[in-house]
Amino acid sequence: MSEYIIAMWLSAWLLQLYTIYYPVMRRVPHGHIVRKQWFVSYSVVFIFAILLVPFSLPAMLSENHRIRYQNGFLKGLLGEE
């Protein structure tokens, strides 16, 4: 039973990375510290994303929530807020 939970969690995590975080990381401007230190920033995003999978399900399932989440995440990532 636990292998099904792990499989669902990991598949939701990969879907979350592809649908939410990959488009945001592509919108980060060149020359920004996130682009310069890409390994560290991507590692932090991957770790936090795998822990927050259940909380970001609405953002993965709804286009409106996804856009709001991506815009907020990008503003926070770039230090605009």
C-alpha positions as CSV (number, residue, x, y, z in Angstrom):
1,M,0.0,0.0,0.0
2,S,2.8,2.4,0.8
3,E,4.4,1.9,-2.6
4,Y,1.2,3.3,-4.2
5,I,1.3,6.4,-2.0
6,I,4.9,7.0,-2.8
7,A,4.2,6.5,-6.5
8,M,1.3,8.9,-6.4
9,W,3.4,11.5,-4.5
10,L,6.3,11.3,-6.9
11,S,4.2,11.5,-10.0
12,A,2.3,14.5,-8.5
13,W,5.7,16.1,-7.7
14,L,6.9,15.6,-11.3
15,L,3.7,16.9,-12.7
16,Q,4.0,19.9,-10.3
17,L,7.5,20.6,-11.4
18,Y,6.5,20.5,-15.1
19,T,3.3,22.5,-14.9
20,I,4.1,25.1,-12.3
21,Y,7.8,25.6,-11.7
22,Y,9.3,24.9,-15.1
23,P,7.4,27.8,-16.8
24,V,8.3,30.1,-13.9
25,M,12.0,29.3,-14.1
26,R,12.0,30.0,-17.8
27,R,10.7,33.5,-17.1
28,V,13.5,34.4,-14.8
29,P,15.7,37.1,-16.6
30,H,19.2,36.2,-17.6
31,G,21.8,37.6,-15.3
32,H,19.6,37.2,-12.2
33,I,21.2,35.5,-9.2
34,V,18.7,32.6,-9.6
35,R,20.1,32.0,-13.1
36,K,23.7,32.4,-11.9
37,Q,23.3,30.0,-9.0
38,W,20.9,27.6,-10.9
39,F,21.9,24.4,-9.1
40,V,21.3,25.8,-5.6
41,S,18.0,27.5,-6.5
42,Y,16.6,24.5,-8.4
43,S,17.6,22.2,-5.6
44,V,15.8,24.3,-3.1
45,V,12.7,24.5,-5.3
46,F,12.8,20.7,-5.8
47,I,13.0,20.0,-2.1
48,F,10.3,22.4,-1.1
49,A,8.1,21.3,-4.0
50,I,8.2,17.6,-2.9
51,L,7.2,18.6,0.6
52,L,4.4,20.8,-0.5
53,V,2.7,18.5,-3.1
54,P,-0.6,18.2,-1.2
55,F,-0.9,21.9,-0.7
56,S,-0.3,22.8,-4.4
57,L,-2.8,20.4,-5.8
58,P,-5.3,23.2,-6.5
59,A,-2.7,25.1,-8.4
60,M,-2.0,22.0,-10.5
61,L,-5.6,21.4,-11.3
62,S,-7.0,24.8,-11.9
63,E,-5.7,27.2,-14.6
64,N,-6.7,30.3,-12.6
65,H,-5.0,29.1,-9.4
66,R,-1.9,28.1,-11.4
67,I,-1.5,31.5,-13.0
68,R,-2.0,33.3,-9.6
69,Y,0.5,30.9,-7.9
70,Q,3.1,31.3,-10.7
71,N,2.9,35.1,-10.7
72,G,3.2,35.2,-6.9
73,F,6.1,32.7,-6.9
74,L,7.9,34.7,-9.6
75,K,7.5,38.0,-7.7
76,G,8.8,36.4,-4.5
77,L,11.6,34.7,-6.3
78,L,12.8,37.9,-8.0
79,G,12.4,39.9,-4.7
80,E,9.7,42.2,-6.1
81,E,7.4,41.9,-3.0
